[in-house]
Structures are given as structure tokens and as C-alpha cells.
Amino acid sequence: MPRQDFPRKLRLLTAGDYRRVFDSAVYKVHGKGLMALAAPNTLGHPRLGLVFSKRNVRLAVDRNRLKRLVRESIRLTQHDLPAVDIVVLARRGSGELDNEILHRQLHGMWRRLDRDVRKTRERENALNHESANSRGTGKAAE
């Protein structure tokens, strides 16, 4: 059984890590009260960063609960997620959502993110295959 811990390697740690995701986010998935931006990485595993401002989630207890639930969700699904850097942002009203709704939202967001990444990779593979054939490297060019 794969490990399901949440070590430092699964976290975005520096401002540069966050900046790279904000500047080059290829994927964007929404949930009720949450939004995730994601950019591909070359590490072979997902990494998570959290941005839950006091402006959007007033009470510290709610911010901490949201962060704990997102970390737990990533920890449990890390082996099913593609190699992307993810930044989860809280939107107004997310502090009022109960745990069950948040679990469902996060599960759906990870599923949509995985689907979007797979579609992009399939599209890139098809384009690479077509360009290789058009250069005459395959039998299809004859």
C-alpha cells in the first residue's frame, strides 16, 4: 500500500513556487467557495499551496479548518493526481461550508483537474505524432 503522508516535498514552499503557478497556470478548476490553479511540474508528483485570506474567510478557526481539509484531501488522493503544482484559493463564503460539502467539492475538483491534464497530454501526444508523421519519419508519409 502506498504511503499517505504529507511530507515537505508535496508542498509549495517558496514565494517563487507560488509565483510560477500564478503566472503560468494552465489549469483552473472551481468548486463551491474554492478555486484551484495548477501548472505542470517535472517532479513526478503533485505539490500543494494554500491561499486563504482573512478577507475571504474571516475567522481563523474556519481558515484553519479549510486548510486542514484541503491538506487531508490531497494527502489521500496524492497518488491519483497528475504531476502538477496546485494553489487552492478560498473565495468569499467558503468558511460557511460544512465538512461534507467541502469533501465532495474537493473530490470533484481533483477529478476534473486529472481529467483536464489527461486531455491536454492526449492532445499534445496526438500533435507530436502528427508532426512526426508529416516530417516523413513514419510509413504514413509515403
C-alpha positions, 0 to 999 in steps of 0.5 A, a space after each residue: 500500500 502506498 504511503 499517505 503522508 504529507 511530507 515537505 516535498 508535496 508542498 509549495 514552499 517558496 514565494 517563487 513556487 507560488 509565483 510560477 503557478 500564478 503566472 503560468 497556470 494552465 489549469 483552473 478548476 472551481 468548486 463551491 467557495 474554492 478555486 484551484 490553479 495548477 501548472 505542470 511540474 517535472 517532479 513526478 508528483 503533485 505539490 500543494 499551496 494554500 491561499 486563504 485570506 482573512 478577507 475571504 474567510 474571516 475567522 481563523 478557526 474556519 481558515 484553519 479548518 479549510 486548510 486542514 481539509 484541503 491538506 487531508 484531501 490531497 494527502 489521500 488522493 496524492 497518488 491519483 493526481 497528475 504531476 502538477 503544482 496546485 494553489 487552492 484559493 478560498 473565495 468569499 463564503 467558503 468558511 460557511 461550508 460544512 465538512 461534507 460539502 467541502 469533501 465532495 467539492 474537493 473530490 470533484 475538483 481533483 477529478 476534473 483537474 486529472 481529467 483536464 491534464 489527461 486531455 491536454 497530454 492526449 492532445 499534445 501526444 496526438 500533435 507530436 505524432 502528427 508532426 512526426 508523421 508529416 516530417 516523413 519519419 513514419 510509413 504514413 508519409 509515403 
